[in-house]
Amino acid sequence: MQQTTDPVTREIIKNALMSIADTMALTVVRTARSAVIKHGMDFSTALFTAEGQQVAQGLTLPPHLGSMAPALAGVMNAFGDDVKPDDIFANNDPYEGASHLPDIFLFKPIFINEVLIGWSCCIGHQTDIGGRVAGGNACDNTEIYQEGLILPPLKLYEEGELNKAVWRILEKNVRVPEKVLGDVQALLAAVRMGERDLLRLVDEYGLEALKSYMTDILDTTEALTRAEIAALPHGEWEFVDYIDTDGIDPQPIAIKVKVTIDGDEFFVDFEGTSPQAKGSINPNFAYTKSNVYAVMKCLIDPAIQSNSGFFRPFNITAPEGCFVNPQHPAPVAARGLAGFRICHAVFGAMAQALPGKVPAAWGGGEIGLSFAGYHPNRKAWVYLEFNNDGPRGGGPFQDGADGVACPVLNMANSPIESIEADQPLLIERYGLVPDTSGAGKYRGGLGMVRDFRILAEEATFQLRSDRTAFRPWGVEGGKDGTLTQNFLNPGTDQEQVLPCKHLVTLKKGDVYRVIQAGGGGYGDPLERDPYAVLDDVEQEKQSVDFVRAEYGVVIDAKTRSLDLTATEELRDQMRAAVTG
Protein backbone atom coordinates (compact mmCIF):
# COMPACT_ATOMS: atom_id res chain seq x y z
CA MET A 1 0.00 0.00 0.00
CA GLN A 2 1.37 3.39 -0.97
CA GLN A 3 2.12 5.67 1.92
CA THR A 4 0.32 8.95 2.33
CA THR A 5 2.39 11.90 1.27
CA ASP A 6 2.12 15.58 2.06
CA PRO A 7 3.06 18.42 -0.32
CA VAL A 8 5.51 20.12 2.05
CA THR A 9 7.62 17.00 2.55
CA ARG A 10 7.35 16.27 -1.16
CA GLU A 11 8.88 19.66 -1.98
CA ILE A 12 11.65 19.18 0.58
CA ILE A 13 12.56 15.77 -0.85
CA LYS A 14 12.24 17.03 -4.43
CA ASN A 15 14.68 19.83 -3.76
CA ALA A 16 16.98 17.48 -1.85
CA LEU A 17 17.12 15.16 -4.88
CA MET A 18 17.84 18.11 -7.18
CA SER A 19 20.55 19.28 -4.78
CA ILE A 20 22.18 15.84 -4.93
CA ALA A 21 22.23 15.98 -8.73
CA ASP A 22 23.71 19.49 -8.59
CA THR A 23 26.38 18.35 -6.13
CA MET A 24 27.27 15.58 -8.55
CA ALA A 25 27.63 18.20 -11.28
CA LEU A 26 29.92 20.33 -9.12
CA THR A 27 32.05 17.25 -8.48
CA VAL A 28 32.50 16.78 -12.23
CA VAL A 29 33.43 20.44 -12.83
CA ARG A 30 35.97 20.43 -10.01
CA THR A 31 37.70 17.20 -11.02
CA ALA A 32 37.44 16.93 -14.83
CA ARG A 33 40.56 17.23 -16.97
CA SER A 34 39.28 18.37 -20.35
CA ALA A 35 38.19 21.81 -21.51
CA VAL A 36 35.03 20.44 -23.11
CA ILE A 37 33.75 19.32 -19.69
CA LYS A 38 35.32 21.62 -17.09
CA HIS A 39 34.91 24.81 -19.17
CA GLY A 40 32.40 23.91 -21.88
CA MET A 41 30.10 22.14 -19.37
CA ASP A 42 29.24 19.35 -21.82
CA PHE A 43 28.02 16.85 -19.26
CA SER A 44 24.96 16.05 -17.14
CA THR A 45 24.05 14.32 -13.89
CA ALA A 46 20.85 12.65 -12.73
CA LEU A 47 19.20 10.32 -10.22
CA PHE A 48 16.83 7.47 -11.10
CA THR A 49 14.43 5.15 -9.32
CA ALA A 50 15.19 1.44 -9.20
CA GLU A 51 12.84 1.01 -12.17
CA GLY A 52 14.80 3.49 -14.31
CA GLN A 53 12.58 6.57 -13.91
CA GLN A 54 14.54 9.83 -13.79
CA VAL A 55 13.65 11.75 -10.62
CA ALA A 56 16.15 14.63 -10.75
CA GLN A 57 18.61 16.22 -13.18
CA GLY A 58 21.40 18.60 -12.29
CA LEU A 59 21.56 22.13 -13.68
CA THR A 60 23.46 21.06 -16.76
CA LEU A 61 22.42 20.38 -20.38
CA PRO A 62 18.69 20.48 -21.30
CA PRO A 63 19.26 18.33 -24.47
CA HIS A 64 20.43 15.56 -22.13
CA LEU A 65 17.02 15.69 -20.44
CA GLY A 66 15.66 12.68 -22.28
CA SER A 67 18.96 11.02 -23.15
CA MET A 68 19.86 9.39 -19.87
CA ALA A 69 16.78 7.21 -19.31
CA PRO A 70 17.18 5.37 -22.68
CA ALA A 71 20.88 4.76 -21.96
CA LEU A 72 19.99 3.30 -18.56
CA ALA A 73 17.27 1.21 -20.19
CA GLY A 74 19.98 -0.20 -22.46
CA VAL A 75 21.97 -1.24 -19.40
CA MET A 76 18.93 -2.75 -17.66
CA ASN A 77 17.91 -4.68 -20.78
CA ALA A 78 21.44 -6.05 -21.21
CA PHE A 79 21.98 -7.17 -17.61
CA GLY A 80 18.51 -7.86 -16.19
CA ASP A 81 18.91 -9.05 -12.60
CA ASP A 82 22.71 -9.22 -12.87
CA VAL A 83 23.10 -5.97 -10.95
CA LYS A 84 25.03 -5.98 -7.68
CA PRO A 85 26.18 -3.46 -5.08
CA ASP A 86 29.28 -1.56 -6.17
CA ASP A 87 28.76 -2.39 -9.84
CA ILE A 88 29.24 0.58 -12.16
CA PHE A 89 28.00 0.32 -15.75
CA ALA A 90 29.18 2.16 -18.85
CA ASN A 91 27.39 2.69 -22.17
CA ASN A 92 28.09 4.86 -25.19
CA ASP A 93 26.34 2.83 -27.92
CA PRO A 94 23.72 5.01 -29.69
CA TYR A 95 21.94 1.86 -30.81
CA GLU A 96 21.61 0.57 -27.25
CA GLY A 97 20.11 3.71 -25.76
CA ALA A 98 23.11 6.04 -25.57
CA SER A 99 23.55 9.25 -27.59
CA HIS A 100 26.79 9.24 -29.60
CA LEU A 101 30.17 7.64 -29.01
CA PRO A 102 31.92 10.66 -27.41
CA ASP A 103 29.25 10.71 -24.68
CA ILE A 104 30.16 8.04 -22.11
CA PHE A 105 27.33 7.27 -19.67
CA LEU A 106 28.10 5.84 -16.24
CA PHE A 107 25.41 4.31 -14.02
CA LYS A 108 25.85 3.20 -10.41
CA PRO A 109 23.11 1.09 -8.85
CA ILE A 110 22.30 2.04 -5.26
CA PHE A 111 21.44 -0.70 -2.78
CA ILE A 112 20.22 -1.07 0.78
CA ASN A 113 20.49 -4.56 2.25
CA GLU A 114 20.85 -6.14 -1.19
CA VAL A 115 17.71 -4.31 -2.42
CA LEU A 116 18.10 -1.98 -5.43
CA ILE A 117 16.64 1.43 -4.56
CA GLY A 118 17.91 3.69 -7.33
CA TRP A 119 20.64 4.69 -9.75
CA SER A 120 23.03 7.63 -10.02
CA CYS A 121 24.10 8.71 -13.52
CA CYS A 122 26.66 10.89 -15.23
CA ILE A 123 27.18 11.57 -18.92
CA GLY A 124 30.32 13.32 -20.14
CA HIS A 125 31.48 14.31 -23.62
CA GLN A 126 35.00 13.01 -24.10
CA THR A 127 37.72 14.96 -25.90
CA ASP A 128 38.46 11.91 -28.03
CA ILE A 129 36.96 8.47 -28.49
CA GLY A 130 39.32 7.11 -31.13
CA GLY A 131 38.09 6.60 -34.67
CA ARG A 132 39.50 7.95 -37.90
CA VAL A 133 39.50 11.64 -36.88
CA ALA A 134 40.58 13.10 -33.56
CA GLY A 135 37.85 14.75 -31.53
CA GLY A 136 35.09 12.35 -32.54
CA ASN A 137 32.94 14.83 -34.48
CA ALA A 138 34.04 14.41 -38.12
CA CYS A 139 31.05 14.95 -40.39
CA ASP A 140 32.29 12.81 -43.26
CA ASN A 141 32.16 9.42 -41.58
CA THR A 142 29.71 7.13 -43.35
CA GLU A 143 29.10 4.46 -40.70
CA ILE A 144 29.33 4.31 -36.95
CA TYR A 145 32.32 1.97 -37.00
CA GLN A 146 34.48 4.85 -38.25
CA GLU A 147 33.52 7.10 -35.37
CA GLY A 148 35.46 5.52 -32.52
CA LEU A 149 35.34 3.00 -29.72
CA ILE A 150 31.90 1.49 -29.09
CA LEU A 151 31.19 0.57 -25.47
CA PRO A 152 27.96 -1.42 -25.39
CA PRO A 153 26.36 -1.74 -21.95
CA LEU A 154 29.08 -3.28 -19.79
CA LYS A 155 30.38 -3.41 -16.25
CA LEU A 156 33.27 -1.01 -15.75
CA TYR A 157 33.30 -2.06 -12.11
CA GLU A 158 31.98 -5.42 -10.88
CA GLU A 159 31.28 -5.53 -7.15
CA GLY A 160 33.82 -2.80 -6.60
CA GLU A 161 36.57 -4.29 -8.80
CA LEU A 162 37.70 -2.34 -11.84
CA ASN A 163 37.43 -4.20 -15.13
CA LYS A 164 41.05 -3.64 -16.08
CA ALA A 165 40.56 -5.04 -19.58
CA VAL A 166 37.90 -2.44 -20.42
CA TRP A 167 40.04 0.29 -18.84
CA ARG A 168 43.05 -0.73 -20.94
CA ILE A 169 40.96 -0.94 -24.11
CA LEU A 170 39.70 2.59 -23.48
CA GLU A 171 43.21 3.82 -22.71
CA LYS A 172 44.67 2.33 -25.90
CA ASN A 173 41.90 3.51 -28.24
CA VAL A 174 41.95 7.24 -27.47
CA ARG A 175 44.61 9.76 -28.44
CA VAL A 176 44.70 11.64 -25.13
CA PRO A 177 44.14 9.00 -22.43
CA GLU A 178 45.17 11.33 -19.61
CA LYS A 179 42.21 13.58 -20.42
CA VAL A 180 39.71 10.85 -21.24
CA LEU A 181 40.54 8.59 -18.30
CA GLY A 182 40.73 11.65 -16.06
CA ASP A 183 37.26 12.72 -17.14
CA VAL A 184 35.90 9.20 -16.64
CA GLN A 185 37.35 9.27 -13.12
CA ALA A 186 35.52 12.56 -12.55
CA LEU A 187 32.27 10.91 -13.63
CA LEU A 188 33.01 7.94 -11.35
CA ALA A 189 33.49 10.29 -8.40
CA ALA A 190 30.18 11.96 -9.19
CA VAL A 191 28.09 8.77 -9.36
CA ARG A 192 29.61 7.62 -6.07
CA MET A 193 28.76 11.02 -4.59
CA GLY A 194 25.18 10.55 -5.78
CA GLU A 195 25.00 7.16 -4.09
CA ARG A 196 26.33 8.55 -0.81
CA ASP A 197 23.88 11.44 -0.70
CA LEU A 198 20.84 9.37 -1.69
CA LEU A 199 21.61 6.89 1.08
CA ARG A 200 21.74 9.81 3.52
CA LEU A 201 18.28 10.82 2.34
CA VAL A 202 17.05 7.28 2.97
CA ASP A 203 18.49 7.42 6.48
CA GLU A 204 16.56 10.62 7.14
CA TYR A 205 13.15 9.67 5.71
CA GLY A 206 13.14 5.88 5.50
CA LEU A 207 13.16 3.75 2.36
CA GLU A 208 9.44 3.18 1.93
CA ALA A 209 8.65 6.85 2.51
CA LEU A 210 11.32 7.94 0.02
CA LYS A 211 10.05 5.53 -2.64
CA SER A 212 6.53 6.81 -2.11
CA TYR A 213 7.62 10.42 -2.41
CA MET A 214 9.64 9.67 -5.56
CA THR A 215 6.48 8.29 -7.15
CA ASP A 216 4.55 11.33 -5.95
CA ILE A 217 7.18 13.69 -7.40
CA LEU A 218 6.93 12.03 -10.81
CA ASP A 219 3.12 12.08 -10.76
CA THR A 220 3.04 15.72 -9.62
CA THR A 221 5.44 16.73 -12.39
CA GLU A 222 3.24 14.96 -14.91
CA ALA A 223 0.12 16.72 -13.60
CA LEU A 224 1.80 20.14 -13.68
CA THR A 225 3.09 19.54 -17.21
CA ARG A 226 -0.32 18.42 -18.44
CA ALA A 227 -1.92 21.51 -16.91
CA GLU A 228 0.57 23.73 -18.76
CA ILE A 229 -0.10 21.95 -22.06
CA ALA A 230 -3.87 22.12 -21.57
CA ALA A 231 -3.60 25.90 -21.14
CA LEU A 232 -1.85 26.29 -24.52
CA PRO A 233 -3.86 26.99 -27.70
CA HIS A 234 -5.12 23.77 -29.28
CA GLY A 235 -4.57 22.99 -32.94
CA GLU A 236 -1.91 21.99 -35.47
CA TRP A 237 1.10 23.96 -36.68
CA GLU A 238 3.88 23.04 -39.10
CA PHE A 239 7.37 24.34 -39.71
CA VAL A 240 10.40 23.36 -41.77
CA ASP A 241 14.00 24.31 -41.12
CA TYR A 242 17.11 23.18 -42.95
CA ILE A 243 20.64 21.99 -42.36
CA ASP A 244 22.95 23.22 -45.13
CA THR A 245 24.51 19.83 -45.88
CA ASP A 246 25.82 16.74 -44.13
CA GLY A 247 29.34 17.38 -45.38
CA ILE A 248 29.13 14.67 -48.06
CA ASP A 249 25.92 15.20 -50.01
CA PRO A 250 25.57 18.88 -51.03
CA GLN A 251 21.77 18.77 -50.76
CA PRO A 252 20.19 20.47 -47.75
CA ILE A 253 18.46 18.40 -45.10
CA ALA A 254 14.88 19.33 -44.27
CA ILE A 255 13.56 18.90 -40.75
CA LYS A 256 9.79 19.08 -40.98
CA VAL A 257 7.73 19.10 -37.84
CA LYS A 258 3.99 19.11 -37.17
CA VAL A 259 3.01 20.07 -33.63
CA THR A 260 -0.47 19.13 -32.40
CA ILE A 261 -1.85 20.19 -29.04
CA ASP A 262 -4.97 18.29 -27.99
CA GLY A 263 -6.23 18.49 -24.43
CA ASP A 264 -3.28 17.83 -22.14
CA GLU A 265 -1.33 15.86 -24.77
CA PHE A 266 1.46 17.25 -26.94
CA PHE A 267 2.16 15.58 -30.29
CA VAL A 268 5.23 16.10 -32.48
CA ASP A 269 5.42 14.33 -35.84
CA PHE A 270 8.51 14.47 -38.08
CA GLU A 271 6.83 12.96 -41.15
CA GLY A 272 8.26 14.64 -44.27
CA THR A 273 11.75 15.02 -42.79
CA SER A 274 14.63 14.13 -45.14
CA PRO A 275 16.03 10.58 -45.11
CA GLN A 276 18.95 9.80 -42.82
CA ALA A 277 22.15 11.44 -43.99
CA LYS A 278 25.26 9.80 -45.38
CA GLY A 279 27.44 11.83 -43.01
CA SER A 280 27.71 11.86 -39.25
CA ILE A 281 25.19 14.52 -38.31
CA ASN A 282 22.24 12.12 -37.82
CA PRO A 283 20.66 12.35 -34.35
CA ASN A 284 19.43 9.08 -32.87
CA PHE A 285 15.76 9.13 -31.92
CA ALA A 286 16.38 9.40 -28.17
CA TYR A 287 18.35 12.59 -28.81
CA THR A 288 15.60 13.89 -31.10
CA LYS A 289 13.09 13.46 -28.30
CA SER A 290 15.44 15.14 -25.82
CA ASN A 291 15.55 18.29 -27.92
CA VAL A 292 11.76 18.45 -28.15
CA TYR A 293 11.64 18.27 -24.35
CA ALA A 294 14.29 21.01 -24.13
CA VAL A 295 12.19 23.37 -26.28
CA MET A 296 9.10 22.89 -24.17
CA LYS A 297 11.08 23.43 -20.98
CA CYS A 298 11.69 26.92 -22.38
CA LEU A 299 8.02 27.60 -23.11
CA ILE A 300 6.17 26.39 -20.02
CA ASP A 301 6.61 27.00 -16.30
CA PRO A 302 10.38 26.76 -15.68
CA ALA A 303 9.76 25.65 -12.10
CA ILE A 304 8.48 22.27 -13.30
CA GLN A 305 11.12 19.69 -12.50
CA SER A 306 13.14 17.83 -15.13
CA ASN A 307 12.18 14.21 -14.59
CA SER A 308 10.38 11.31 -16.27
CA GLY A 309 7.01 12.72 -15.22
CA PHE A 310 7.66 15.61 -17.57
CA PHE A 311 8.07 13.22 -20.53
CA ARG A 312 4.72 11.46 -20.15
CA PRO A 313 2.40 13.93 -21.97
CA PHE A 314 4.65 14.03 -25.05
CA ASN A 315 4.01 11.82 -28.07
CA ILE A 316 6.92 12.06 -30.52
CA THR A 317 6.97 10.11 -33.77
CA ALA A 318 9.27 9.91 -36.78
CA PRO A 319 9.49 7.41 -39.66
CA GLU A 320 12.25 4.85 -39.31
CA GLY A 321 15.17 5.76 -41.52
CA CYS A 322 14.41 9.47 -41.63
CA PHE A 323 17.03 11.98 -40.55
CA VAL A 324 15.81 12.27 -36.96
CA ASN A 325 15.34 8.51 -36.53
CA PRO A 326 18.29 6.91 -38.34
CA GLN A 327 18.86 3.18 -38.47
CA HIS A 328 22.02 1.21 -37.74
CA PRO A 329 24.82 1.63 -38.82
CA ALA A 330 24.16 5.30 -39.58
CA PRO A 331 26.91 7.59 -38.21
CA VAL A 332 25.78 9.97 -35.45
CA ALA A 333 28.93 11.51 -33.97
CA ALA A 334 28.20 15.12 -35.01
CA ARG A 335 24.51 14.89 -34.10
CA GLY A 336 24.71 17.95 -31.81
CA LEU A 337 24.24 20.19 -34.83
CA ALA A 338 21.02 18.37 -35.73
CA GLY A 339 19.77 18.91 -32.19
CA PHE A 340 19.91 22.66 -32.65
CA ARG A 341 17.96 22.48 -35.87
CA ILE A 342 15.34 20.16 -34.34
CA CYS A 343 14.88 22.80 -31.64
CA HIS A 344 14.60 25.53 -34.28
CA ALA A 345 11.92 23.57 -36.14
CA VAL A 346 9.85 23.02 -32.99
CA PHE A 347 10.33 26.64 -31.90
CA GLY A 348 9.22 27.72 -35.38
CA ALA A 349 5.98 25.76 -35.05
CA MET A 350 5.41 27.10 -31.54
CA ALA A 351 5.97 30.68 -32.74
CA GLN A 352 2.79 30.18 -34.78
CA ALA A 353 0.95 28.57 -31.88
CA LEU A 354 2.02 31.28 -29.42
CA PRO A 355 2.28 34.55 -31.37
CA GLY A 356 3.98 37.24 -29.34
CA LYS A 357 5.69 34.78 -27.00
CA VAL A 358 8.41 32.92 -28.93
CA PRO A 359 11.71 34.60 -29.87
CA ALA A 360 13.43 34.49 -33.23
CA ALA A 361 16.06 31.89 -34.07
CA TRP A 362 19.44 32.15 -32.41
CA GLY A 363 22.66 31.97 -34.40
CA GLY A 364 26.11 30.54 -34.07
CA GLY A 365 25.75 27.66 -31.65
CA GLU A 366 26.11 24.85 -34.17
CA ILE A 367 29.87 25.28 -34.48
CA GLY A 368 32.07 22.40 -33.33
CA LEU A 369 35.84 22.45 -33.79
CA SER A 370 38.66 20.05 -33.14
CA PHE A 371 42.38 20.63 -33.62
CA ALA A 372 44.76 17.75 -33.11
CA GLY A 373 48.33 16.72 -33.71
CA TYR A 374 51.50 15.47 -32.08
CA HIS A 375 54.14 17.20 -30.01
CA PRO A 376 57.80 16.70 -30.99
CA ASN A 377 57.96 13.81 -28.48
CA ARG A 378 55.04 12.15 -30.42
CA LYS A 379 52.61 12.67 -27.58
CA ALA A 380 49.19 13.50 -28.99
CA TRP A 381 47.25 16.68 -28.28
CA VAL A 382 43.58 17.29 -29.05
CA TYR A 383 41.53 20.43 -28.52
CA LEU A 384 37.77 20.07 -28.84
CA GLU A 385 35.44 23.06 -28.64
CA PHE A 386 31.78 23.67 -29.23
CA ASN A 387 31.54 27.37 -29.97
CA ASN A 388 28.29 27.65 -28.07
CA ASP A 389 28.19 31.16 -26.68
CA GLY A 390 26.74 33.32 -29.40
CA PRO A 391 23.76 35.47 -30.35
CA ARG A 392 20.20 34.84 -29.27
CA GLY A 393 17.25 35.86 -31.38
CA GLY A 394 15.24 38.97 -30.61
CA GLY A 395 12.28 38.36 -28.32
CA PRO A 396 8.84 39.84 -27.68
CA PHE A 397 10.16 42.30 -25.10
CA GLN A 398 13.91 42.67 -25.56
CA ASP A 399 16.87 42.37 -27.91
CA GLY A 400 18.61 39.07 -28.37
CA ALA A 401 21.57 38.79 -26.04
CA ASP A 402 25.13 38.88 -27.35
CA GLY A 403 27.63 36.19 -26.39
CA VAL A 404 25.51 33.79 -24.35
CA ALA A 405 24.49 30.17 -24.77
CA CYS A 406 21.37 29.50 -26.82
CA PRO A 407 18.10 28.93 -24.91
CA VAL A 408 18.43 25.12 -24.87
CA LEU A 409 22.01 25.01 -23.55
CA ASN A 410 23.86 25.80 -20.34
CA MET A 411 27.27 25.54 -21.97
CA ALA A 412 30.10 28.04 -22.28
CA ASN A 413 33.14 28.73 -24.43
CA SER A 414 36.61 27.84 -23.16
CA PRO A 415 38.67 30.76 -21.82
CA ILE A 416 41.48 31.90 -24.09
CA GLU A 417 44.06 31.47 -21.33
CA SER A 418 43.12 27.83 -20.87
CA ILE A 419 43.29 27.09 -24.59
CA GLU A 420 46.70 28.69 -25.03
CA ALA A 421 48.15 27.08 -21.90
CA ASP A 422 47.22 23.54 -22.87
CA GLN A 423 47.49 23.44 -26.67
CA PRO A 424 49.78 24.81 -29.40
CA LEU A 425 47.09 27.32 -30.38
CA LEU A 426 47.00 31.11 -30.23
CA ILE A 427 43.68 33.00 -30.07
CA GLU A 428 44.34 36.20 -31.97
CA ARG A 429 40.85 37.59 -32.12
CA TYR A 430 37.72 37.09 -30.05
CA GLY A 431 34.81 39.51 -30.03
CA LEU A 432 31.49 40.65 -31.42
CA VAL A 433 31.00 41.42 -35.11
CA PRO A 434 29.05 44.59 -35.97
CA ASP A 435 26.07 44.50 -38.34
CA THR A 436 25.46 40.75 -37.91
CA SER A 437 22.19 40.98 -36.02
CA GLY A 438 18.84 40.47 -37.70
CA ALA A 439 16.92 43.74 -37.69
CA GLY A 440 13.69 44.03 -35.76
CA LYS A 441 11.75 46.01 -33.21
CA TYR A 442 13.97 43.93 -30.98
CA ARG A 443 17.14 43.02 -32.82
CA GLY A 444 18.95 39.71 -32.78
CA GLY A 445 22.23 39.27 -30.98
CA LEU A 446 25.57 39.85 -32.65
CA GLY A 447 27.64 36.99 -33.98
CA MET A 448 31.10 36.47 -32.54
CA VAL A 449 34.43 36.05 -34.31
CA ARG A 450 37.26 33.82 -33.12
CA ASP A 451 40.67 33.41 -34.78
CA PHE A 452 42.86 30.37 -34.07
CA ARG A 453 46.53 30.37 -35.13
CA ILE A 454 48.33 27.02 -35.35
CA LEU A 455 51.62 26.95 -33.45
CA ALA A 456 52.33 23.25 -34.02
CA GLU A 457 54.19 22.13 -37.11
CA GLU A 458 51.05 20.37 -38.32
CA ALA A 459 47.50 19.87 -37.09
CA THR A 460 44.35 18.13 -38.24
CA PHE A 461 41.41 20.50 -38.22
CA GLN A 462 37.82 19.27 -38.21
CA LEU A 463 34.99 21.76 -38.68
CA ARG A 464 31.30 21.21 -37.97
CA SER A 465 29.23 24.31 -38.66
CA ASP A 466 26.00 25.36 -40.32
CA ARG A 467 23.84 28.36 -41.23
CA THR A 468 26.10 29.14 -44.17
CA ALA A 469 23.11 28.85 -46.54
CA PHE A 470 19.98 29.15 -44.37
CA ARG A 471 19.82 32.18 -42.12
CA PRO A 472 18.47 32.20 -38.56
CA TRP A 473 14.88 33.22 -39.10
CA GLY A 474 13.10 36.30 -37.81
CA VAL A 475 9.64 36.44 -36.18
CA GLU A 476 6.66 38.80 -36.47
CA GLY A 477 8.22 40.82 -39.28
CA GLY A 478 11.76 40.68 -37.90
CA LYS A 479 14.52 40.06 -40.42
CA ASP A 480 16.73 37.02 -40.62
CA GLY A 481 20.19 37.03 -39.06
CA THR A 482 23.40 36.89 -41.07
CA LEU A 483 25.13 33.71 -42.25
CA THR A 484 28.00 31.82 -40.65
CA GLN A 485 31.38 32.33 -42.32
CA ASN A 486 34.50 30.16 -42.08
CA PHE A 487 37.89 31.30 -43.40
CA LEU A 488 41.40 29.94 -43.64
CA ASN A 489 44.16 32.56 -43.49
CA PRO A 490 41.82 35.57 -43.79
CA GLY A 491 43.23 38.83 -45.12
CA THR A 492 46.15 37.15 -46.87
CA ASP A 493 46.79 36.07 -50.43
CA GLN A 494 46.13 32.53 -49.22
CA GLU A 495 42.63 33.29 -47.95
CA GLN A 496 40.08 30.50 -48.48
CA VAL A 497 36.39 30.33 -47.72
CA LEU A 498 35.91 26.95 -46.05
CA PRO A 499 32.89 24.69 -46.50
CA CYS A 500 30.64 24.52 -43.47
CA LYS A 501 31.76 20.95 -42.76
CA HIS A 502 35.39 20.26 -43.53
CA LEU A 503 38.45 18.24 -42.67
CA VAL A 504 41.88 19.62 -43.52
CA THR A 505 45.51 19.45 -42.41
CA LEU A 506 46.86 22.81 -41.27
CA LYS A 507 50.46 23.97 -41.08
CA LYS A 508 52.27 26.15 -38.59
CA GLY A 509 51.12 29.75 -38.89
CA ASP A 510 47.77 28.96 -40.53
CA VAL A 511 44.80 30.88 -39.12
CA TYR A 512 41.24 29.65 -38.93
CA ARG A 513 38.50 32.27 -38.46
CA VAL A 514 34.87 31.63 -37.65
CA ILE A 515 32.22 34.35 -37.77
CA GLN A 516 28.99 33.14 -36.23
CA ALA A 517 25.59 33.64 -37.75
CA GLY A 518 23.70 36.54 -36.17
CA GLY A 519 20.40 36.07 -34.36
CA GLY A 520 17.09 36.74 -36.09
CA GLY A 521 15.09 39.88 -35.33
CA TYR A 522 11.66 40.19 -33.72
CA GLY A 523 8.99 42.58 -34.99
CA ASP A 524 9.01 45.34 -37.60
CA PRO A 525 12.43 47.06 -37.73
CA LEU A 526 10.72 50.36 -38.51
CA GLU A 527 9.10 50.21 -35.06
CA ARG A 528 12.42 50.07 -33.25
CA ASP A 529 13.07 52.96 -30.87
CA PRO A 530 15.47 55.32 -32.70
CA TYR A 531 17.31 55.94 -29.45
CA ALA A 532 17.91 52.18 -29.05
CA VAL A 533 19.37 52.25 -32.56
CA LEU A 534 21.55 55.22 -31.63
CA ASP A 535 22.77 53.34 -28.56
CA ASP A 536 23.82 50.40 -30.76
CA VAL A 537 25.74 52.77 -33.04
CA GLU A 538 27.46 54.44 -30.10
CA GLN A 539 28.50 51.00 -28.81
CA GLU A 540 29.78 50.16 -32.32
CA LYS A 541 27.44 47.19 -32.56
CA GLN A 542 25.94 48.61 -35.74
CA SER A 543 27.19 51.03 -38.36
CA VAL A 544 25.53 54.23 -39.51
CA ASP A 545 24.98 52.82 -43.00
CA PHE A 546 23.50 49.59 -41.61
CA VAL A 547 20.91 51.26 -39.39
CA ARG A 548 19.90 53.62 -42.18
CA ALA A 549 19.25 50.72 -44.54
CA GLU A 550 17.65 48.34 -42.02
CA TYR A 551 15.87 50.68 -39.60
CA GLY A 552 15.43 53.90 -41.52
CA VAL A 553 17.28 55.71 -38.75
CA VAL A 554 19.40 58.69 -39.80
CA ILE A 555 22.53 59.29 -37.72
CA ASP A 556 25.35 61.67 -38.55
CA ALA A 557 28.50 59.61 -39.04
CA LYS A 558 30.82 62.26 -37.58
CA THR A 559 28.84 63.60 -34.64
CA ARG A 560 26.81 60.42 -33.90
CA SER A 561 23.76 62.65 -33.52
CA LEU A 562 20.26 61.36 -34.26
CA ASP A 563 18.12 63.26 -36.79
CA LEU A 564 14.54 62.42 -35.75
CA THR A 565 12.89 64.45 -38.53
CA ALA A 566 14.95 62.79 -41.27
CA THR A 567 14.32 59.41 -39.62
CA GLU A 568 10.53 59.83 -39.75
CA GLU A 569 10.68 60.93 -43.37
CA LEU A 570 12.87 57.98 -44.36
CA ARG A 571 10.69 55.51 -42.47
CA ASP A 572 7.57 56.85 -44.20
CA GLN A 573 9.28 56.35 -47.56
CA MET A 574 10.30 52.79 -46.63
CA ARG A 575 6.76 51.92 -45.50
CA ALA A 576 5.30 53.37 -48.69
CA ALA A 577 7.73 51.31 -50.80
CA VAL A 578 6.57 48.12 -49.05
CA THR A 579 2.84 48.82 -49.38
CA GLY A 580 3.22 49.93 -53.03
ABEGO torsion letter per residue (X at the ends): XBBBBBAAAAAAAAAAAAAAAAAAAAAAAAABABAAAAAAGBBBBBBBBAAGBBABBBBBBAAAAAAAAAAAAAAAAAAEABBBBGBBBBBABAAAGBABAABBBBBBBBBBGGBBAEBBBBBBBBABAEEABBGGABAABABAAAAEBBBBBBBABBGGBBBAAAAAAAAAABABAAAAAAAAAAAAAAAAAAAAAAAAAAAAAEAAAAAAAAAAAAAAAAAAAAAAAAABBBEBBBBBBBBABAGABABBBBBBBBBBBBEABBBBBABGBBBBBABAABBBAAAAAAAAAAAAAAABBAABBBBAAAAAABBBBBBBGBAABBBOABBAAAAAAAAAAAAAAAAAAAAAABBGABBBBBBGAABBBBBBBBBAAGBBBBBBBBBABBBBBBBAABBBBBGBBBAABABBBBBAAAAAAABBBBBABBBBBBGABBBBABBBBBBBBBBBBBABABBBBBBBBBGAABBBBBBGGBBBBBBBBBBBGBGBAABBBBBABBBBBBBBGBBBBBBBBBBBBBEBAAABBAAAAAAAAAAGABBAAAAAAAAGBBBBAAAGBBBAAAAAAAAAAAAAAAAX
